Amino acid sequence: MAIDPIDVWASMTTKTWPGRYWMADMDVRHLSLVGELLAADSQSYCSILRDDAGLTAIVDEAVFQQHEMSEISRQAIGPFKMVSTDGELPFDVVGFLQPLLLELNRAGIKAGPQCAAHAGHLFIYERDIARANEIISQFIARAKDHVG
């Protein structure tokens, strides 16, 4: 039986990671270097995506600057804040982030989704984070009303 995403949101909390984050678009030949950098920092959010266009890494600003990632990247985008779900997230829920993404996008906020086994993540431009967190809080409150 399908799990209603709104039911899951009704019991969800979120957290905004401290710090600023940058997205670096790089050639795949930098994969081992990026892997080493990310393995060395276990306190901040990070992600690596590899596809046919190359490698995309989202790292905190300290790692980005310390390792001069702007020099090896084809493009650097940011700064972002990272918002993650911080509650039980069944992996089988279909379309979990979509209703929230629609709300944020309607408000003109770019929210890039990333899915992990135990959490959903959104990268949101730093300039929009206060408004985004307000929208997320209102969305969760409506989800609670829907279920309750």
HUJO-V474478 format. One record per residue. N is the residue number from 1. RES is the residue in one letter. D_CENTER is the distance of its C-alpha to the mean C-alpha in whole Angstrom. Layout:
# HUJO-V474478
[[N:RES:D_CENTER] [N:RES:D_CENTER]]
This chain:
# HUJO-V474478
[[1:M:28] [2:A:24] [3:I:22] [4:D:21] [5:P:18] [6:I:19] [7:D:21] [8:V:18] [9:W:16] [10:A:20] [11:S:19] [12:M:16] [13:T:14] [14:T:11] [15:K:11] [16:T:9] [17:W:10] [18:P:13] [19:G:13] [20:R:12] [21:Y:10] [22:W:11] [23:M:11] [24:A:14] [25:D:16] [26:M:19] [27:D:22] [28:V:21] [29:R:24] [30:H:22] [31:L:20] [32:S:22] [33:L:22] [34:V:18] [35:G:18] [36:E:21] [37:L:19] [38:L:16] [39:A:18] [40:A:20] [41:D:17] [42:S:16] [43:Q:15] [44:S:12] [45:Y:9] [46:C:9] [47:S:9] [48:I:12] [49:L:12] [50:R:16] [51:D:18] [52:D:21] [53:A:20] [54:G:19] [55:L:16] [56:T:13] [57:A:12] [58:I:9] [59:V:11] [60:D:12] [61:E:15] [62:A:18] [63:V:17] [64:F:17] [65:Q:20] [66:Q:22] [67:H:22] [68:E:22] [69:M:19] [70:S:20] [71:E:24] [72:I:23] [73:S:20] [74:R:21] [75:Q:19] [76:A:16] [77:I:14] [78:G:13] [79:P:13] [80:F:9] [81:K:8] [82:M:5] [83:V:6] [84:S:6] [85:T:9] [86:D:12] [87:G:15] [88:E:17] [89:L:15] [90:P:18] [91:F:16] [92:D:19] [93:V:18] [94:V:18] [95:G:15] [96:F:14] [97:L:11] [98:Q:13] [99:P:15] [100:L:13] [101:L:12] [102:L:15] [103:E:16] [104:L:13] [105:N:15] [106:R:18] [107:A:18] [108:G:17] [109:I:13] [110:K:11] [111:A:8] [112:G:6] [113:P:6] [114:Q:5] [115:C:8] [116:A:10] [117:A:13] [118:H:13] [119:A:10] [120:G:7] [121:H:3] [122:L:3] [123:F:4] [124:I:7] [125:Y:11] [126:E:12] [127:R:15] [128:D:14] [129:I:12] [130:A:15] [131:R:16] [132:A:13] [133:N:13] [134:E:17] [135:I:16] [136:I:13] [137:S:16] [138:Q:19] [139:F:17] [140:I:17] [141:A:21] [142:R:22] [143:A:21] [144:K:23] [145:D:26] [146:H:25] [147:V:26] [148:G:28]]
